[in-house]
Amino acid sequence: MSNLPAPGVYNVDPVHSTIGFVARHLVSKVRGHFTDFTGAITIGDSAETSTVVASLKADSITTANDMRDGHLKSADFFETEKFPTWELKSTSITSKGGDNYELVADVTIKGVTKSVAFELEYLGTGPGMAPGVLVAGFEAKAEIDRRDFGVNFEGALENGSLVVGNKISLELAIESALQA
């Protein structure tokens, strides 16, 4: 038996949510996130009738380093002036039992759309900060190859090792409020 919040449309609260990523850099990892995004989770009578849509502004990327952020916005990586918006639109949600689901979504980065499978966990519902508001929490994780989306920066060291890894972990922590 799978668990779901009450049916309805839940708007993502960007103040209490994070759309983040982890990328390998040399022998360590760099974490970053986006600060400007919107989204809606429509809960149906079952996981299969539920949907997720989201959009983010690519130039809202931050890794806590202005020089690196500028490089990520450039043609070497995301070309944010040419491709200002990234999109996610679910194509299926399947129960894996309990609070666990598989979310398959069309993800568009740099004008390239690919199907991405996320491990999705429903964290529960509870009262929001405003009286009478119900909030629901979710976490989702996936791994993508940046080259699949045309992010082909190939900086290498003298020994041939890549400066930036090709596998990128996506990490979403979402708080959403049920529309009245």
C-alpha positions, 0 to 999 in steps of 0.5 A: 500500500502506498501513501499519498498526501490528500488529492489536490495541487501543491505549489512548491515553496521555493523558500523551504525547498532546494533544487541541488546538484553534486558534481565531482571536481578533481578528487572532491565534490562540489555542491550547488543549487538554484535559487529561482524556481517554481513547481506544482505537484498534482496529487491524484487518487493514485501515484499513477494519476499524479503529476509533477511540473517544475521550471528553474532559471539557469542563471540562478545557479550558485556554488558559493563561488562567483568565479565558478558560477560565472564559468558555469553560466558560460558557453563552456557549461550551461549557456544561460543567456541562450538557454535561460530556463530548465524544465521538468515534466513527469511522464510517470509516477509508480509506487515502490511501496510505502513512501517510495516511488519512481518518478520518471520525468522529461528533463530539459537542460540547454534545450535538450530533453531526456527522460530521467528516473528519480527515486522519490520519497514522500516525507509526509504532510502537516500544518503549514506556517499559515493557519489552515495550510497543509504542506507536503514534503518530498525528496527526489534523487537521480543521476545524469550524465551531463554530456547527454544534455550538451554540457561537454566541457572537457577540461583535463589535467596533464595526466588526462584526468577530467577536471569535472566529472560527467556524472551529476547527482540531482537532489531535490528537497521539496516542501509544497503547500496545498492550494486552497 
